[in-house]
Amino acid sequence: MRYFMEIAYKGTHYSGWQIQANAVGIQQKVQEALSVILNHPTTITGSGRTDAGVHALQQFAHFDTDKILQQQHVYKLNALLPKDISVISMLPVHDQAHARFDARKRSYEFFIHQAKCPFLQDMSYFFYQPLHLEPMNQAAEMLITAEKRNYACFARVGHSNRTHDCQIFRARWHVVEKDRLVFKIQANRFLRGMVRAVVGTLLEVGTHKIPVERMAEIIALQDRTQAGRSVSACGLYLTEVAYAENTFL
């Protein structure tokens, strides 16, 4: 039977989701613990990769087993996992369901704090310069209304992408509380490093280093050197991965 596993993690001390030869990834930790619980080697396939330092409130991965899993298996799995990784649920799905290819929408949030706070270390991005939200949101709207859906200007240089096309459904800044902001973005897919490059560009709009009108041109040029810098991963969270209702049994 195939299961979808819902996972949350703090990514600070990991090299990202993906298993790597010379670093510790979240996928590795989950696979090792799951293999112990199921008593057989088990490979999991995630809905997508998150970079080093990126957090997740909701990540999904699928795996196959001949065992019938219940809530007690979730408890046992969490007992084996590090404190910064948690399995929320393990849900049966149909045999052909795929955590990556069946995902219809993915949502990210990027948090910024503008007053130094020790309790937000590694969990939010400290940016002390004054920001103007109106031009930032005007530029963010251009991500949705762009004539072409090619976002190569925000793709990590040297990373091979089958296509740079994405459909962005939502992109907007919100005030969380005094001195705290969050950028929410949702799309069918994201390029490697895309959200961090988008945020870096919008911060330059918010500090008037890039005019609002330039955003449309940056997207059209499809050139990474034309966009802003990529910000630190500490403020970035994968918050939702959405599937069709009939995915789950």
VEXKOLLO-460463 format. One record per residue (C-alpha): residue number from 1; z, y, x; residue in three letters. Coordinates in Angstrom, 3 decimals, padded with zeros to 6 digits. Layout:
# residues N
NODE   i        z        y        x  aa
NODE NUM        Z        Y        X ala
...
# end
This chain:
# residues 249
NODE   i        z        y        x  aa
NODE   1  000.000  000.000  000.000 met
NODE   2 -000.701  003.548  001.136 arg
NODE   3  002.011  006.203  001.047 tyr
NODE   4  002.035  009.962  001.472 phe
NODE   5  005.034  011.185  003.439 met
NODE   6  006.260  014.746  002.845 glu
NODE   7  007.773  016.231  006.013 ile
NODE   8  009.528  019.461  007.013 ala
NODE   9  010.282  020.518  010.580 tyr
NODE  10  011.350  023.268  012.910 lys
NODE  11  008.634  023.338  015.536 gly
NODE  12  010.446  025.295  018.261 thr
NODE  13  011.043  022.396  020.651 his
NODE  14  007.785  020.520  020.080 tyr
NODE  15  004.256  020.733  021.442 ser
NODE  16  002.931  020.817  017.873 gly
NODE  17  002.166  018.140  015.316 trp
NODE  18 -000.306  016.068  017.318 gln
NODE  19  000.673  013.272  019.697 ile
NODE  20  000.006  014.301  023.314 gln
NODE  21  000.144  012.409  026.590 ala
NODE  22  002.462  014.753  028.477 asn
NODE  23  004.458  016.435  025.707 ala
NODE  24  006.506  015.538  022.638 val
NODE  25  004.846  016.116  019.260 gly
NODE  26  006.322  015.815  015.780 ile
NODE  27  003.884  013.036  014.867 gln
NODE  28  005.254  010.930  017.729 gln
NODE  29  008.872  011.287  016.584 lys
NODE  30  008.045  010.413  012.983 val
NODE  31  005.898  007.414  013.954 gln
NODE  32  008.595  006.003  016.212 glu
NODE  33  011.278  006.258  013.526 ala
NODE  34  009.004  004.926  010.771 leu
NODE  35  007.992  001.934  012.895 ser
NODE  36  011.678  001.019  013.252 val
NODE  37  012.318  001.292  009.511 ile
NODE  38  009.232 -000.750  008.579 leu
NODE  39  009.725 -003.226  011.434 asn
NODE  40  006.093 -002.962  012.530 his
NODE  41  004.040 -000.426  014.560 pro
NODE  42  002.864  002.294  012.152 thr
NODE  43  000.401  005.117  012.642 thr
NODE  44  000.550  008.219  010.463 ile
NODE  45 -002.302  010.654  009.778 thr
NODE  46 -001.329  014.247  009.083 gly
NODE  47 -002.903  016.749  006.712 ser
NODE  48 -003.670  018.897  009.746 gly
NODE  49 -002.364  020.013  013.109 arg
NODE  50  000.199  022.721  013.658 thr
NODE  51  000.456  024.359  017.082 asp
NODE  52  003.443  024.363  019.419 ala
NODE  53  006.316  026.354  017.946 gly
NODE  54  004.912  026.406  014.400 val
NODE  55  007.254  025.295  011.604 his
NODE  56  006.516  023.435  008.369 ala
NODE  57  008.218  023.509  004.992 leu
NODE  58  005.684  021.011  003.669 gln
NODE  59  003.493  018.810  005.819 gln
NODE  60  001.952  015.586  004.544 phe
NODE  61  000.936  012.429  006.381 ala
NODE  62 -000.285  009.064  005.125 his
NODE  63  000.412  005.537  006.375 phe
NODE  64 -000.061  001.946  005.226 asp
NODE  65  002.535 -000.787  004.812 thr
NODE  66  002.996 -004.007  002.850 asp
NODE  67  006.589 -003.037  002.014 lys
NODE  68  007.728 -001.447 -001.251 ile
NODE  69  009.478  001.756 -000.254 leu
NODE  70  012.359  003.348 -002.136 gln
NODE  71  014.644  006.355 -001.680 gln
NODE  72  016.941  004.367  000.593 gln
NODE  73  014.120  004.169  003.139 his
NODE  74  013.954  007.979  003.189 val
NODE  75  017.706  008.101  003.941 tyr
NODE  76  017.377  005.563  006.749 lys
NODE  77  014.377  007.338  008.225 leu
NODE  78  016.164  010.681  008.278 asn
NODE  79  019.125  009.068  010.036 ala
NODE  80  016.801  008.125  012.906 leu
NODE  81  014.922  011.421  013.108 leu
NODE  82  016.077  014.427  015.178 pro
NODE  83  017.967  017.146  013.308 lys
NODE  84  014.938  019.458  013.344 asp
NODE  85  012.649  016.986  011.519 ile
NODE  86  013.208  015.826  007.936 ser
NODE  87  011.327  013.509  005.592 val
NODE  88  011.552  014.777  002.013 ile
NODE  89  009.799  011.944  000.178 ser
NODE  90  007.468  008.959  000.520 met
NODE  91  005.121  008.662 -002.440 leu
NODE  92  002.645  005.844 -003.258 pro
NODE  93 -001.002  006.890 -003.522 val
NODE  94 -004.273  005.099 -004.179 his
NODE  95 -005.713  003.110 -001.276 asp
NODE  96 -008.434  005.616 -000.361 gln
NODE  97 -006.233  008.716 -000.444 ala
NODE  98 -006.374  010.698  002.810 his
NODE  99 -003.747  013.280  003.788 ala
NODE 100 -006.270  015.435  005.649 arg
NODE 101 -009.572  015.051  003.837 phe
NODE 102 -008.143  015.118  000.300 asp
NODE 103 -006.143  018.315  000.824 ala
NODE 104 -007.634  021.042 -001.378 arg
NODE 105 -005.565  024.034 -000.308 lys
NODE 106 -003.252  024.885  002.558 arg
NODE 107 -000.818  027.787  002.574 ser
NODE 108  000.820  029.525  005.526 tyr
NODE 109  003.402  032.290  005.764 glu
NODE 110  004.063  034.464  008.802 phe
NODE 111  007.418  036.258  009.026 phe
NODE 112  008.077  039.472  010.949 ile
NODE 113  011.373  041.265  011.549 his
NODE 114  011.444  044.815  012.875 gln
NODE 115  015.133  045.114  013.728 ala
NODE 116  016.409  042.823  016.467 lys
NODE 117  018.376  039.930  014.974 cys
NODE 118  019.756  036.986  016.991 pro
NODE 119  019.753  034.739  013.911 phe
NODE 120  015.983  035.035  013.542 leu
NODE 121  015.256  033.974  017.109 gln
NODE 122  012.449  031.348  017.123 asp
NODE 123  012.138  031.632  013.326 met
NODE 124  010.490  035.047  012.937 ser
NODE 125  008.335  037.348  015.084 tyr
NODE 126  010.012  040.521  016.373 phe
NODE 127  007.666  043.526  016.121 phe
NODE 128  009.409  046.870  016.547 tyr
NODE 129  006.483  049.278  016.108 gln
NODE 130  006.184  051.045  012.722 pro
NODE 131  003.695  049.341  010.395 leu
NODE 132  001.663  050.739  007.513 his
NODE 133  001.225  048.048  004.860 leu
NODE 134 -001.465  049.676  002.743 glu
NODE 135 -004.232  049.523  005.404 pro
NODE 136 -003.011  046.063  006.436 met
NODE 137 -003.484  044.777  002.887 asn
NODE 138 -006.833  046.534  002.548 gln
NODE 139 -008.002  044.721  005.676 ala
NODE 140 -006.481  041.442  004.459 ala
NODE 141 -008.467  041.728  001.226 glu
NODE 142 -011.657  041.772  003.308 met
NODE 143 -010.849  038.236  004.446 leu
NODE 144 -011.278  037.124  000.841 ile
NODE 145 -014.279  039.275 -000.070 thr
NODE 146 -016.263  038.786  003.160 ala
NODE 147 -019.966  038.261  002.471 glu
NODE 148 -020.030  035.221  004.765 lys
NODE 149 -017.275  032.603  004.997 arg
NODE 150 -017.630  032.188  008.771 asn
NODE 151 -014.376  033.119  010.550 tyr
NODE 152 -015.345  032.324  014.141 ala
NODE 153 -013.848  035.674  015.169 cys
NODE 154 -010.381  034.178  014.612 phe
NODE 155 -011.019  030.729  016.131 ala
NODE 156 -009.386  029.690  019.388 arg
NODE 157 -011.840  030.074  022.292 val
NODE 158 -013.016  026.744  023.701 gly
NODE 159 -011.926  024.757  020.658 his
NODE 160 -014.694  022.686  019.112 ser
NODE 161 -014.963  023.175  015.367 asn
NODE 162 -017.470  021.307  013.245 arg
NODE 163 -017.833  024.476  011.222 thr
NODE 164 -016.191  027.900  011.204 his
NODE 165 -016.550  028.216  007.437 asp
NODE 166 -013.397  028.535  005.340 cys
NODE 167 -012.716  029.676  001.800 gln
NODE 168 -009.746  032.034  001.738 ile
NODE 169 -008.062  032.288 -001.664 phe
NODE 170 -005.162  034.613 -000.863 arg
NODE 171 -004.175  036.980  001.968 ala
NODE 172 -001.509  039.642  001.517 arg
NODE 173  001.551  041.232  003.130 trp
NODE 174  004.845  041.479  001.254 his
NODE 175  008.171  043.158  001.949 val
NODE 176  010.924  040.520  002.050 val
NODE 177  013.766  042.985  002.550 glu
NODE 178  014.476  045.988  004.747 lys
NODE 179  012.907  045.469  008.192 asp
NODE 180  011.404  042.097  007.177 arg
NODE 181  007.801  041.331  006.178 leu
NODE 182  005.830  038.209  005.349 val
NODE 183  002.095  037.581  005.389 phe
NODE 184  000.939  034.909  002.917 lys
NODE 185 -002.463  033.295  003.289 ile
NODE 186 -004.063  030.345  001.490 gln
NODE 187 -007.396  028.641  002.153 ala
NODE 188 -009.139  025.310  001.793 asn
NODE 189 -008.902  024.887  005.581 arg
NODE 190 -007.972  026.837  008.702 phe
NODE 191 -009.434  026.952  012.190 leu
NODE 192 -007.265  026.217  015.228 arg
NODE 193 -005.145  029.305  015.928 gly
NODE 194 -006.736  031.190  013.040 met
NODE 195 -003.644  032.478  011.226 val
NODE 196 -002.048  033.833  014.402 arg
NODE 197 -005.266  035.657  015.306 ala
NODE 198 -005.547  037.076  011.776 val
NODE 199 -001.952  038.337  011.936 val
NODE 200 -002.491  039.865  015.373 gly
NODE 201 -005.558  041.708  014.113 thr
NODE 202 -003.799  042.971  010.996 leu
NODE 203 -000.889  044.246  013.098 leu
NODE 204 -003.377  046.325  015.065 glu
NODE 205 -004.659  047.686  011.762 val
NODE 206 -001.088  048.478  010.750 gly
NODE 207 -000.504  050.429  013.966 thr
NODE 208 -003.861  052.221  013.625 his
NODE 209 -005.348  050.612  016.720 lys
NODE 210 -008.102  049.121  014.544 ile
NODE 211 -009.498  051.095  011.581 pro
NODE 212 -009.518  049.313  008.213 val
NODE 213 -013.314  049.619  007.973 glu
NODE 214 -013.688  047.720  011.250 arg
NODE 215 -012.275  044.512  009.731 met
NODE 216 -015.488  043.701  007.848 ala
NODE 217 -017.501  044.249  011.033 glu
NODE 218 -015.179  042.003  013.066 ile
NODE 219 -015.669  039.171  010.576 ile
NODE 220 -019.449  039.654  010.480 ala
NODE 221 -019.801  039.634  014.296 leu
NODE 222 -018.199  036.141  014.531 gln
NODE 223 -016.969  036.965  018.044 asp
NODE 224 -013.353  036.221  019.032 arg
NODE 225 -013.295  039.066  021.558 thr
NODE 226 -013.798  041.601  018.764 gln
NODE 227 -010.617  040.632  016.878 ala
NODE 228 -007.004  041.349  017.813 gly
NODE 229 -004.667  039.279  019.941 arg
NODE 230 -003.053  036.033  018.828 ser
NODE 231  000.660  036.482  018.066 val
NODE 232  003.511  034.139  018.934 ser
NODE 233  003.854  030.965  016.846 ala
NODE 234  007.571  031.422  016.105 cys
NODE 235  007.024  033.287  012.822 gly
NODE 236  004.444  030.872  011.393 leu
NODE 237  005.202  028.302  008.682 tyr
NODE 238  002.991  025.758  006.938 leu
NODE 239  004.420  026.134  003.427 thr
NODE 240  002.220  024.029  001.132 glu
NODE 241 -000.511  021.400  001.177 val
NODE 242 -002.056  020.913 -002.278 ala
NODE 243 -003.785  017.799 -003.632 tyr
NODE 244 -005.354  016.802 -006.925 ala
NODE 245 -002.774  015.523 -009.434 glu
NODE 246 -004.376  012.059 -009.567 asn
NODE 247 -003.806  011.560 -005.816 thr
NODE 248 -000.284  010.268 -006.456 phe
NODE 249  000.398  007.104 -008.454 leu
# end
